[in-house]
């Protein structure tokens, strides 16, 4: 196997490697959350998509198990645990992660590494037999279904229990016996065999029918493959201070700017996303574990500002401690797409421009919004549940996904009604006019897929049961084949076609069209380079900040600082006369621009990892002293005695400093994307210094290493919330 086959979350990828393509979206984001944002992510490693493609072509690679074992040993050493060791057991999750989000379409196995001895060890360590036995049952059930192919409905009956420690243990033994009926080898007790089986099952799930249907609907290439993420387990089912949830940084149905999601106490993640349990909103977490809720809110703000998008986040609280298990760009309804784009672009300090907002909302989204209708206000609802995906859908009630697929193929609108949906129902959901589930929350598989495909949906329909004759709601029967109306915006269900005559009014859709017209582009497209359309908030702030740091500068020097064209800078300057004043010596910013920039900086700090930024600043200070000594030593040396050898030594000193500084610059660019131009400028100055141009050390009239260093220091001071005068005083005291 090559060096690009398995990576720990904190390993460096080879230069030029595409993290998303190699590690999958899940793995790439876990690495970024851990290494850049310093969020509480359990450690782990990723088997790359390269290995998946090789597995699908020719089977299990001969040396893959050896490499996995090496990484499991590294992971265990880091945590003081070992796979299969009953005295200090390591348990892991084995999860899929394609380069493109495919929610629920591929497989996951949790609690891998469980054995009877490990179960007893967990019981002793936690003092909780119910937790230990529940974890044992969960592992056996998932392994039987995902790896061995035991049908879920068969497992449901075997796994039922009374919640007592003995009842749970008996259920686990029934599951194991059922697994032996399907496969004589049954569920293995060797932890490494378990890992191998789980990894192979995740790879195989890339070719499952549900995954194929989803890729065809979404236009995803069959050739991508999935990565496999192996991560240390944290236990939401541990005790009363534990639980799990899925949360969106904004409401994915309406776009409202507040966290929105599901939480379930004493549970593991699959309980929430599978839609198989009654779940509760985030208020339950606030009431249950207020400190964890507060920590989650901070992480959500940080993620949204970092990715400049609405994020979908999976989390677990174990013994009161918050862990982030996954994030991805959240799927949302057309309504939410427009509202989120507009509100982010208008939010002070949020790093999204109007041009970028326009580019995110294409004509298809606007057409779907325009086609949204309202329910007749005089209609009487037959039932209510959670509003999971907005819009109004009308069709004949169908309880079977196979039959729903046939009805849709025949050209008739259908509403699929299920107790809960699983990825196996995708073929029935894909063409449905509406979706209803009796269980599950707003973050369940059904809700996520419905929103992304603009299917009106209701989850957790109240007082409802499904029988052979149809759907019973509140004592009344709605027979299969009857026409029903789903209002996914209100969570109400109606008998008959109850669509009204008027359409929904969405002001954000009008705003997007207005912005697109002002920019001279079509919605869903970006403005062309070097046009007035590019005078957006983000670019303007970068220019204001560049001019502010230099005090006075011309367009050429500003363009060098932004790594862009001079004509582009001139266009920005001309388009913002209230922010810039031209003097005989150059351009400077106005007081209005200075106040505006301060507000933007405050907004950037709000969305950043304050502890991480502070740590970067503290690591920078010794390097700053070192650089001062390099510059002073060179400037105080005799110009007559400088030789090519001395210049080479100077360049070597700066290069060594540059190498030590690079991790700080990389981390800060992760916190603040606009800082990503600085490494380019540092590299350029160093290259010219190495080529023999001594002026590129500290010339104030060039984009020299010292010029860039000074400006970067100013950025660090501002972004860490410090004051320049105070910092200068502190430095003077240490000298």
C-alpha positions in Angstrom: 0.0 0.0 0.0 1.2 3.5 -0.7 1.7 6.3 1.8 -1.6 7.8 0.7 -3.8 5.0 1.9 -4.4 5.7 5.6 -4.1 8.9 7.5 -4.6 9.9 11.1 -6.8 12.9 11.6 -3.7 15.0 12.6 -1.4 13.7 9.9 -0.2 16.0 7.2 -1.4 15.2 3.7 1.0 15.3 0.8 1.4 18.7 -0.9 -1.3 19.2 -3.4 -3.5 16.4 -2.2 -7.3 17.0 -2.3 -8.4 16.2 1.3 -12.0 15.9 0.3 -11.4 13.5 -2.5 -8.9 11.4 -0.5 -10.5 11.4 3.0 -14.1 11.9 2.0 -16.1 14.8 3.4 -16.4 13.4 6.8 -12.7 12.6 7.2 -11.5 15.9 5.8 -13.8 17.9 8.1 -12.9 15.8 11.1 -9.2 16.6 10.4 -10.0 20.3 9.9 -12.1 20.5 13.1 -9.3 18.8 15.1 -6.2 20.4 13.6 -7.4 23.9 12.7 -10.4 24.7 14.8 -9.3 22.6 17.9 -12.8 21.4 18.6 -13.3 18.4 20.9 -13.1 15.7 18.2 -12.4 12.1 19.3 -9.2 11.0 17.6 -9.1 8.5 14.7 -7.9 7.8 11.2 -9.2 7.5 7.7 -8.8 4.7 5.1 -8.8 6.6 1.8 -11.1 6.3 -1.2 -8.1 4.9 -3.1 -8.4 1.7 -1.0 -12.1 1.5 -1.6 -11.7 1.6 -5.3 -9.0 -1.1 -5.1 -11.2 -3.2 -2.8 -14.2 -2.9 -5.2 -12.0 -3.9 -8.2 -10.0 -6.8 -6.7 -11.0 -7.5 -3.1 -9.3 -7.0 0.2 -5.7 -5.6 -0.3 -3.2 -8.0 1.2 -1.5 -5.6 3.5 -4.5 -3.5 4.5 -5.1 -5.3 7.8 -1.4 -4.8 8.8 -1.7 -1.0 8.1 -5.0 -0.8 10.0 -3.4 -2.6 13.0 -0.6 -0.1 13.0 -3.0 2.8 13.2 -5.1 1.2 15.8 -2.0 0.7 18.0 -1.1 4.4 17.5 -4.7 5.4 18.4 -4.7 3.1 21.4 -1.3 4.4 22.6 -2.6 8.0 22.4 -5.6 7.1 24.6 -3.9 4.6 26.9 -6.1 1.8 25.6 -5.8 -1.3 23.3 -8.3 -3.0 21.0 -9.5 -6.2 22.8 -7.7 -5.4 26.1 -10.3 -6.0 28.9 -8.3 -4.0 31.4 -8.2 -0.8 29.2 -10.4 -1.5 26.1 -10.4 0.6 22.9 -13.7 0.6 21.1 -14.1 2.3 17.7 -16.8 3.4 15.2 -16.4 2.4 11.6 -18.2 4.9 9.3 -18.4 5.7 5.7 -17.5 9.1 4.2 -17.8 9.8 0.5 -16.3 12.9 -1.1 -19.8 14.1 -1.8 -22.4 14.1 1.0 -24.7 11.0 0.8 -26.6 11.1 4.1 -27.6 7.7 5.3 -26.9 5.9 2.1 -23.9 3.9 3.3 -23.2 1.9 6.4 -21.8 2.4 9.9 -20.9 0.0 12.7 -20.5 1.3 16.2 -18.8 -0.2 19.3 -16.4 -2.3 17.3 -14.1 -4.2 19.6 -16.8 -5.4 22.0 -16.3 -8.9 23.6 -17.8 -10.4 26.7 -14.6 -9.6 28.6 -14.8 -6.0 27.4 -18.4 -5.8 28.4 -17.6 -6.9 31.9 -14.7 -4.4 32.0 -17.1 -1.5 31.0 -19.5 -2.6 33.7 -16.8 -2.5 36.3 -15.3 0.8 35.2 -18.7 2.6 34.9 -20.4 0.8 37.8 -23.3 0.5 35.3 -24.3 -3.0 34.0 -27.1 -1.5 31.9 -24.6 0.7 30.0 -22.2 -2.2 29.4 -24.9 -4.6 28.3 -26.6 -2.0 26.1 -23.3 -1.3 24.3 -22.8 -5.0 23.8 -26.4 -5.3 22.3 -25.9 -2.3 20.1 -22.7 -3.8 18.7 -24.2 -7.2 18.0 -27.3 -5.8 16.4 -25.4 -3.5 14.1 -22.8 -6.1 13.1 -25.5 -8.7 12.4 -27.4 -6.3 10.2 -24.6 -4.4 8.4 -21.9 -7.0 8.1 -23.8 -10.3 8.1 -27.0 -9.1 6.3 -29.6 -10.2 8.9 -32.8 -8.4 8.0 -33.7 -5.5 10.2 -37.3 -6.5 10.8 -36.1 -9.9 12.1 -33.6 -8.2 14.4 -36.2 -5.8 15.8 -38.1 -8.6 17.5 -35.0 -10.4 18.8 -33.6 -7.1 20.3 -36.7 -6.1 22.2 -36.1 -6.1 26.0 -37.4 -4.6 29.2 -34.5 -2.2 29.7 -33.0 -4.1 32.6 -29.4 -5.3 32.6 -30.5 -9.0 32.4 -33.1 -8.3 29.8 -30.6 -6.4 27.6 -28.1 -9.2 27.9 -30.7 -11.8 27.0 -31.6 -9.8 23.9 -28.0 -9.7 22.8 -27.7 -13.4 23.0 -30.9 -13.8 20.9 -29.3 -11.5 18.3 -26.2 -13.6 18.3 -28.2 -16.8 17.8 -30.1 -15.2 15.0 -26.8 -14.2 13.3 -25.6 -17.8 13.5 -28.7 -18.9 11.5 -27.7 -16.5 8.7 -23.9 -17.2 8.9 -22.7 -20.3 10.8 -19.6 -18.3 11.9 -21.8 -15.8 13.6 -20.6 -12.5 15.1 -16.8 -12.8 15.7 -15.3 -12.3 19.2 -11.9 -11.4 17.7 -11.8 -7.6 17.7 -9.5 -7.4 14.7 -11.8 -9.7 12.7 -14.7 -7.3 13.7 -12.8 -4.3 12.3 -12.0 -6.1 9.1 -15.7 -7.1 8.7 -17.0 -3.6 9.4 -14.5 -2.0 7.0 -15.4 -4.4 4.2 -19.1 -3.8 4.8 -18.7 0.0 4.5 -16.8 -0.4 1.3 -19.5 -2.8 -0.1 -22.2 -0.3 0.8 -20.9 2.1 -1.9 -22.4 -0.3 -4.4 -25.7 -0.9 -2.5 -28.9 -0.3 -4.5 -29.9 2.7 -2.2 -26.5 4.3 -2.8 -26.8 3.8 -6.5 -30.3 5.3 -6.6 -29.1 8.3 -4.6 -26.1 8.9 -6.8 -28.2 8.8 -9.9 -30.6 11.3 -8.4 -27.8 13.6 -7.3 -25.6 13.2 -10.4 -22.7 11.8 -8.3 -20.0 9.8 -10.1 -19.9 6.0 -9.5 -16.1 6.2 -9.5 -15.5 8.3 -6.4 -15.8 5.5 -3.8 -16.0 6.1 -0.1 -13.4 6.6 2.6 -13.8 4.7 5.9 -13.4 6.7 9.2 -12.3 4.7 12.2 -12.7 6.8 15.4 -12.5 6.3 19.1 -15.9 5.7 20.6 -17.5 8.2 23.0 -20.6 7.0 24.8 -23.9 8.9 24.7 -25.5 5.9 26.4 -23.1 6.0 29.4 -25.2 7.6 32.2 -27.6 10.4 33.0 -25.1 13.0 31.9 -24.9 11.6 28.5 -26.8 11.8 25.2 -26.5 12.4 21.5 -27.9 14.7 18.8 -27.8 16.2 15.4 -28.0 19.9 15.0 -28.1 22.4 12.1 -26.6 25.8 12.7 -29.7 27.3 11.1 -33.2 25.9 10.5 -32.8 23.8 7.3 -36.5 24.0 6.6 -37.1 27.7 6.9 -33.6 29.2 7.1 -34.3 30.9 10.5 -31.0 31.9 12.1 -30.9 29.8 15.2 -29.7 26.2 15.9 -32.2 23.6 15.1 -32.0 19.9 15.7 -32.7 16.8 17.8 -31.4 15.5 21.0 -31.8 12.1 22.8 -30.5 11.4 26.3 -28.7 8.1 27.0 -28.5 7.2 23.3 -26.0 6.7 20.5 -26.0 8.6 17.2 -27.8 6.0 15.1 -30.9 6.4 17.4 -31.3 9.9 16.2 -30.6 9.8 12.5 -32.4 6.5 11.9 -35.7 8.1 12.9 -36.5 5.0 15.0 -36.9 6.8 18.3 -38.9 9.7 19.7 -36.5 12.6 19.9 -36.5 16.0 21.5 -35.4 19.4 20.4 -32.3 21.2 21.7 -34.2 22.7 24.6 -34.0 19.2 26.1 -30.2 19.5 26.0 -30.3 23.0 27.5 -32.4 21.7 30.4 -30.6 18.4 30.8 -27.0 19.6 30.4 -26.7 23.4 30.2 -22.9 23.5 30.2 -22.7 21.1 27.3 -25.4 23.1 25.5 -23.4 26.3 25.9 -20.3 24.6 24.6 -22.3 23.3 21.6 -23.6 26.8 20.8 -20.0 28.1 20.7 -18.9 25.3 18.4 -21.8 25.9 16.1 -20.9 29.6 15.7 -17.3 28.7 15.1 -18.2 26.1 12.4 -20.6 28.4 10.6 -18.1 31.2 10.4 -15.3 28.9 9.4 -17.2 27.2 6.6 -19.2 30.3 5.8 -22.3 28.0 5.5 -25.1 26.4 7.4 -23.5 23.3 8.9 -25.0 19.9 9.9 -23.3 18.7 13.0 -23.4 15.4 14.9 -22.5 15.5 18.6 -22.3 13.3 21.6 -22.2 14.2 25.3 -20.5 11.6 27.4 -20.5 12.1 31.2 -21.2 15.8 30.6 -18.4 16.3 28.1 -19.2 17.5 24.6 -17.7 15.8 21.5 -18.2 16.8 17.9 -18.4 13.7 15.7 -19.1 15.1 12.3 -19.9 18.2 10.3 -20.8 18.9 6.7 -22.6 21.6 4.8 -26.2 21.1 5.6 -28.8 20.2 3.1 -31.7 22.6 3.1 -35.0 23.4 1.4 -35.2 25.9 -1.5 -36.9 28.3 0.9 -34.0 28.0 3.4 -31.4 28.2 0.6 -32.6 31.7 -0.3 -33.1 33.0 3.2 -29.8 31.7 4.5 -27.8 33.2 1.6 -29.4 36.6 2.0 -29.2 36.8 5.8 -25.6 35.6 5.9 -24.6 38.3 3.3 -26.4 41.0 5.4 -25.2 39.9 8.8 -22.4 42.2 10.1 -19.1 40.5 10.3 -20.2 37.3 8.5 -17.7 36.5 5.7 -20.1 36.1 2.8 -20.6 38.7 0.1 -23.7 39.5 -1.9 -22.1 38.2 -5.1 -21.5 34.9 -3.3 -25.0 34.8 -2.0 -26.4 35.3 -5.5 -24.1 32.5 -6.8 -25.6 30.1 -4.2 -29.2 30.5 -5.3 -29.7 29.3 -8.9 -32.8 29.5 -11.1 -33.9 26.0 -10.2 -34.2 27.0 -6.5 -36.0 30.2 -7.4 -38.4 28.2 -9.6 -39.1 25.8 -6.8 -39.8 28.6 -4.5 -42.1 30.2 -7.0 -44.1 27.0 -7.4 -44.7 26.6 -3.7 -48.4 26.8 -2.9 -50.4 27.3 0.3 -53.0 25.1 1.8 -56.6 26.4 1.5 -57.1 28.3 4.8 -60.5 26.8 5.2 -59.3 23.2 5.2 -59.4 21.2 8.4 -56.3 19.1 9.3 -56.6 15.4 10.0 -53.3 15.2 11.9 -50.2 17.0 12.9 -46.5 16.3 13.4 -43.1 18.0 13.0 -42.7 20.4 10.1 -39.7 18.6 8.5 -39.5 20.0 4.9 -41.6 22.9 3.7 -43.9 22.9 0.8 -47.3 21.4 0.0 -47.5 17.9 -1.6 -50.6 16.1 -2.8 -50.9 12.5 -3.8 -52.4 9.1 -3.1 -51.4 7.5 0.2 -49.0 4.6 -0.1 -47.5 2.6 2.7 -44.9 0.6 0.7 -41.8 2.1 -1.0 -41.9 -0.4 -3.9 -45.5 0.4 -4.7 -44.8 4.1 -4.3 -42.0 3.8 -6.9 -44.5 2.0 -9.3 -47.2 4.7 -8.8 -44.7 7.5 -9.5 -43.4 5.7 -12.6 -47.0 5.5 -13.8 -47.2 9.2 -13.7 -49.5 9.5 -10.6 -48.5 11.7 -7.6 -47.9 9.6 -4.4 -47.3 10.4 -0.8 -45.2 7.8 1.0 -46.2 7.1 4.6 -43.9 5.0 6.8 -43.4 4.3 10.5 -39.8 5.4 9.9 -37.7 5.6 6.8 -34.4 3.8 6.2 -32.0 4.2 3.3 -33.6 1.2 1.8 -36.7 3.3 1.1 -34.9 5.8 -1.2 -36.4 4.4 -4.4 -39.8 5.1 -3.0 -38.9 8.6 -1.8 -37.1 9.8 -4.9 -40.3 10.7 -6.9 -42.8 11.1 -4.0 -44.9 14.3 -3.9 -44.8 14.1 -0.1 -43.5 12.1 2.8 -44.9 11.3 6.2 -43.2 9.3 9.0 -44.7 8.3 12.4 -41.4 8.5 14.2 -38.2 10.5 13.9 -37.3 14.1 14.2 -36.2 17.0 12.1 -32.7 15.5 11.7 -33.8 12.0 10.8 -32.8 10.4 7.5 -36.3 11.1 6.1 -36.2 14.8 6.9 -32.7 15.3 5.6 -33.3 13.6 2.3 -36.7 15.3 1.9 -35.3 18.8 2.3 -32.5 18.2 -0.1 -34.9 16.9 -2.8 -37.6 19.6 -2.1 -40.1 16.9 -0.9 -42.7 18.3 1.5 -42.4 16.2 4.7 -43.9 15.6 8.1 -42.2 13.5 10.8 -43.4 12.2 14.1 -47.1 12.3 13.1 -49.0 12.4 16.4 -51.5 9.7 17.5 -51.0 7.7 14.3 -50.6 4.0 13.5 -50.1 2.0 10.3 -52.2 -1.1 9.6 -53.0 -3.3 6.7 -56.0 -1.2 5.8 -54.2 2.2 5.8 -53.2 5.1 8.1 -55.1 5.7 11.3 -54.8 9.2 12.7 -56.6 10.3 15.9 -59.1 7.5 15.6 -60.0 8.1 11.9 -58.9 5.9 9.0 -57.3 7.1 5.8 -57.3 4.1 3.4 -54.4 3.3 1.0 -55.0 5.1 -2.3 -56.9 8.0 -0.8 -55.7 11.5 -1.7 -54.0 13.3 1.1 -52.2 16.7 1.4 -48.9 17.2 3.2 -48.0 20.7 4.4 -44.4 20.4 5.3 -44.1 24.0 6.5 -46.7 23.6 9.2 -46.5 19.9 9.9 -50.2 19.4 9.2 -51.8 16.5 7.2 -55.1 16.9 5.3 -57.5 14.5 3.6 -58.1 15.3 0.0 -56.4 17.9 -2.2 -56.4 21.0 -0.1 -54.1 23.2 -2.2 -55.2 26.9 -2.2 -55.0 29.2 -5.2 -52.2 31.6 -3.9 -48.5 30.9 -3.9 -46.1 31.4 -1.0 -44.4 34.8 -0.7 -40.7 34.6 -0.1 -39.1 38.1 0.1 -35.5 36.6 0.1 -36.2 35.3 -3.4 -37.0 38.8 -4.5 -33.8 40.1 -2.8 -31.6 37.5 -4.7 -33.1 38.6 -8.0 -32.5 42.3 -7.1 -28.9 41.7 -6.2 -28.3 39.6 -9.3 -29.7 42.5 -11.4 -27.5 45.0 -9.7 -24.5 42.8 -10.2 -25.4 42.2 -13.8 -25.4 38.4 -13.5 -27.9 35.5 -13.5 -28.8 34.0 -10.1 -26.6 31.0 -9.5 -23.6 32.4 -11.3 -20.6 34.4 -10.0 -19.8 37.8 -11.4 -16.9 38.0 -13.8 -13.4 39.2 -12.8 -12.4 42.9 -12.7 -16.0 44.2 -12.9 -17.9 46.5 -10.6 -19.9 43.4 -9.5 -16.8 42.3 -7.6 -17.0 45.2 -5.2 -18.4 42.9 -2.6 -18.2 43.0 1.2 -15.4 40.4 1.5 -13.1 41.9 -1.2 -13.8 45.5 -0.1 -12.8 44.6 3.5 -9.6 42.9 2.4 -8.6 46.1 0.5 -9.6 48.4 3.3 -7.6 46.3 5.7 -4.6 46.3 3.4 -4.6 50.1 3.0 -5.2 50.5 6.7 -2.2 48.4 7.6 0.1 50.2 5.2 -1.2 53.7 6.1 -0.7 55.0 2.6 -0.2 52.9 -0.6 -0.8 52.9 -4.3 -2.8 50.4 -6.3 0.3 48.4 -7.2 1.3 47.8 -3.6 -2.3 47.0 -2.6 -2.6 44.5 -5.5 0.6 42.8 -4.3 -0.9 42.5 -0.8 -4.1 41.0 -2.1 -2.3 38.8 -4.7 -4.5 40.2 -7.4 -4.5 42.5 -10.5 -3.8 46.2 -10.2 -6.8 46.9 -12.5 -9.0 45.0 -10.1 -7.9 47.1 -7.2 -8.4 50.3 -9.2 -12.0 49.1 -9.8 -12.6 48.5 -6.1 -11.2 51.9 -5.2 -13.3 53.7 -7.8 -16.4 51.8 -6.7 -16.1 52.8 -3.0 -15.4 56.6 -2.9 -16.6 57.0 0.7 -14.0 54.5 2.0 -10.9 55.8 0.3 -9.2 59.2 -0.1 -6.5 59.9 -2.7 -3.6 62.1 -1.7 -0.4 63.1 -3.6 1.5 60.4 -1.7 -1.1 57.6 -2.2 -4.4 56.2 -1.1 -5.6 56.1 2.5 -8.8 55.0 4.2 -11.5 57.4 5.6 -12.8 57.4 9.2 -15.9 55.8 7.9 -14.0 52.9 6.4 -11.9 52.6 9.6 -15.1 52.3 11.8 -16.6 49.8 9.3 -13.4 47.7 9.4 -13.5 47.6 13.2 -17.0 46.2 13.1 -15.9 43.6 10.6 -13.0 42.6 12.7 -15.2 42.2 15.8 -17.5 39.9 13.7 -14.5 37.8 12.6 -13.4 37.4 16.3 -17.0 36.3 17.3 -16.9 33.4 14.8 -13.4 32.2 15.6 -11.8 29.8 18.0 -10.6 32.4 20.6 -8.4 29.9 22.4 -6.8 28.7 19.2 -6.1 32.3 18.0 -4.7 33.2 21.4 -2.4 30.2 21.3 -1.2 31.2 17.8 -0.4 34.7 19.0 1.6 33.4 21.9 3.6 31.0 19.6 4.2 33.9 17.3 5.8 36.2 19.9 9.1 34.2 20.3 9.4 34.1 16.5 8.8 37.8 16.4 11.7 38.5 18.8 13.9 36.1 16.7 13.0 38.0 13.5 13.8 41.3 15.0 17.3 40.0 15.9 17.8 38.8 12.3 16.7 42.2 10.8 18.7 44.2 13.3 21.8 42.1 12.9 21.8 42.6 9.2 20.9 46.3 9.3 23.7 47.0 11.8 26.3 45.1 9.8 28.7 47.1 7.6 27.4 47.4 4.1 30.9 47.3 2.7 31.7 43.9 4.2 28.5 42.1 3.1 29.4 39.2 0.9 27.3 36.7 -1.2 28.0 34.1 1.5 26.7 36.4 4.2 23.5 37.1 2.2 23.1 33.3 1.7 23.4 32.9 5.5 20.8 35.7 6.0 18.4 33.9 3.6 19.0 30.6 5.4 18.2 32.2 8.8 14.9 33.7 7.4 14.1 30.4 5.7 14.5 28.6 9.1 12.3 31.2 10.7 9.8 30.8 7.8 9.6 27.0 8.4 8.9 27.5 12.1 6.3 30.1 11.3 4.5 28.2 8.6 2.3 26.1 11.0 1.0 29.2 12.6 0.1 30.8 9.3 -1.6 27.6 8.2 -3.7 27.4 11.4 -4.6 31.1 11.2 -5.7 30.7 7.6 -8.0 28.0 8.8 -9.6 30.4 11.3 -9.7 33.4 8.9 -9.7 32.5 5.2 -8.7 36.0 4.1 -5.3 35.5 5.8 -4.5 32.9 3.2 -2.9 35.5 1.0 -0.1 36.0 3.6 1.7 32.7 3.1 1.9 33.6 -0.7 3.4 36.9 0.1 5.9 35.5 2.6 6.9 32.8 0.1 7.4 35.4 -2.6 9.6 37.7 -0.4 11.7 34.8 0.7 12.2 33.6 -2.8 13.5 37.0 -3.9 15.7 37.2 -0.9 17.2 33.8 -1.7 17.7 35.0 -5.3 20.1 37.7 -4.0 17.8 40.7 -3.5 18.8 41.9 0.1 16.1 44.6 -0.1 13.5 42.0 0.3 14.4 41.5 3.9 13.1 44.8 5.2 12.5 47.5 2.5 9.5 49.5 3.6 8.8 50.4 -0.1 8.4 46.8 -1.2 6.4 43.8 -0.1 9.4 42.6 1.7 9.5 39.9 4.4 9.5 42.5 7.1 6.6 44.4 5.6 4.5 41.3 5.4 5.6 40.3 8.9 4.7 43.6 10.4 1.2 43.5 8.8 0.7 40.0 9.9 1.6 40.9 13.5 -1.0 43.7 13.3 -3.6 41.2 12.2 -2.7 38.8 15.0 -3.1 41.6 17.5 -6.5 42.7 16.2 -7.9 39.2 15.7 -6.9 38.0 19.2 -8.7 41.1 20.6 -5.5 42.8 21.9 -4.5 46.4 21.8 -1.3 47.6 20.0 -0.3 50.1 22.7 -0.7 47.5 25.4 1.3 44.9 23.4 4.1 47.4 22.8 4.3 48.2 26.5 4.5 44.5 27.3 7.2 43.9 24.8 9.2 46.9 26.2 9.0 45.5 29.7 10.5 42.2 28.6 13.5 43.8 26.9 
